[in-house]
Amino acid sequence: MKIAEADILIVPGLGNSTKGHWQRRWLEKMPTAQWVEQENWETPERGSWGESLLRAVMMATRPVVLVGHSLGVHTIVHASARLADTKVRGAFLVSPPDLEGINAGDRRMAGFTPLPTAPFSFPSMLVASANDPACSIERAGDLANFWGSDFHDAGNAGHINADSGHGPWPEGMMMFARFMQRLKA
């Protein structure tokens, strides 16, 4: 599938993806990309975040590919069962935080546990970093296995956000383009 043939729904995490973040840059580069807005970026609520995502999927006019970062990944994961028979053709997941380990004490994200471990009904790829302060590479690999996601180790890339130097993130765009080629319209 070509990027132009899909509605690319960008699903940011806690705090929203700030200016310069690769998700913002992708939104600007891809004419079919749309931002999944949340009512409250600082105090996430699993139910309302999931409803915002489901609304965006239902409003899409073409096949949908989801692009989640950080807590946006878990928004997708929690909504995945309800996305089974929709327009969703795939999910590109980047830097999921370990909510049951490293980040277990963060009250802002506590409502996103426990994490579903059922495989998705659509193809997915999980990209993680070997030195992400929010999730070990081993835990990210476990999450990919649970969800049936292809797994890519991005090396020492931090949380793969603007703070870790991943504004443009051209390697991510190349991975995403390859992932898109595997999807069916």
N, C-alpha and C positions, 0 to 999 in steps of 0.2 A: 504494500500500500504506500502511496506517496503522501507526504505531509499535507499537500493541497487537497487531498481527498478525504481528510478527516477533520473533525473538530478536536483540537488539542486542548484538553482542560487542565490547566495548571493549578495544582493543589498545594499551596504553601503550608508551612507549619506554624508553630507558636511564634507570635510576634509579627507574622507576615514576612515575606521576603523583602528585604530593604532594597533601596536603590543601589544598583550595581550588582545585585545578586544575579546569578546565571538564569534563574527563573524569570526575572524581569526582562533580561536581555532576550531570552527566547520569545517572550510575549511580543516584544518589539520586532523580532525577525520573522516570526511566523504569522502570516496574515490570517490563518484559521485558528490561532490560539486565543483562548479566553481565560480570564482569571476567575477562580472560584472564590467569591467573596464570603467572608464570615462576619457575623454581627460583632463579635468580640475576639480580637486577635490575642489579647493578653490573658483572658480567662476562658480557655477553650472548654466547650461542652460537647461531648461525643455525639449526643443526639442531634443537636442543632447543626453541628458541623457536617454530620452525615446527611441531614436533610438538605443542606445547601448544595452538597455534592450531587445528591440524587436529583434535585431540581435542575441543576445545570445539565446533567446527562439527559433528562427528559426534554429539555428545551433545545438540545442539539439537533441540527438538521442533517447531519452526516454521521457516519460511523465515528465513535469516540475513542480517543487514546488519552489515558490519564498520565499526568506527570507529577508525581508527588515528591516532596522533600520533607524530611524530618517528621514532625507530627502529622503532616499531610499524608505521609505513607500510612500511618495508623488510621487516619480518617478513611482512606481507601479500603484498608483491610477490614475495618468494622462494617463498611457498607458493601463489601464484596458479595455477600450472599444475596443482597437485594439487587445487585447489578448483574446477576447471572443471565437473565433473559432480556437484556437491554441492548442498546447500541454499542456498548463498550466492547472494543476489539483487543485492547491490551492496556498494560500499565507499566510505566517506567518509574521505578521506585529508587530514591536516592537517600542514603544516610538515615535510616530509621533509628530513632533513639531506643535504647534498651530500657523499657519502662518497668521491667520486672527485676532489673539488676542495678546498673549504674545510676539510673534516674528514678529508682523506686521511691525515693524520698521527696520528689518534686510534686507537691500537691496540685500544681496547675495541670499536670498530665495524668493524675491518678484516675480520673474518670475513664481513661482509655485502656484500663486493665480490667480483667485479663484479656490478653490478645487472642483472637481467633487463630486456630492452627489448621483450619481446613484449607485444602488447595483451592486456588481460584478456578473459575470456569473459563477464564480467558488467559492468553499468554502474558507473561510478565518477566521483567528483568529487574534484579536488585543490584544496585551499585553501592559498594561500601568501601570505607577507607581503613587501612591497617592501623592508623593512629587517631581514629575518631574519638574524642573525649566523651561522646554520648553513647558509644556502642563498640564493643570489641568486634574484631573481624570474625572471630569464632561464633559469637552470638548472631551476627548478621548472616553468616552462612547457615546457621540453624533456622533463622526466620525464612530465608530463601527456600530451604528444604521443606519447611512446613507448607508454604504457600505454593510450591511447585514452580518457583521462579528460577530463571537462569541467574547465575551469580557471577558478578565481576568484581574482583579486588582492584580498586583504583590506586593501590599503593599508599604511601604516606601523604594523604590529601586532607587531613583534618576532618571537619564536619562537612566538607564540600560546600562551602558557602563563601560569601564575600570576605568574611573575616579570615578565612583560610587561603585567600588569594584566588578564589574561583569565581571571578566575575564573569568573564566571557566563557570559560570552560569549554574550549573547542573539542577536547577529547570526549566530553560528555555529549556534545552535539553529534559527533561522529558515531558514538555508540547508539544514540537515539535513532539516527538515520538508518543504521544497520538493523536495529530492532524493528523499525517501521517496515523495512523491506520484507520481513518475515510475516507480517500480518496480512490477513485477507480482508478485503473491503466488505 
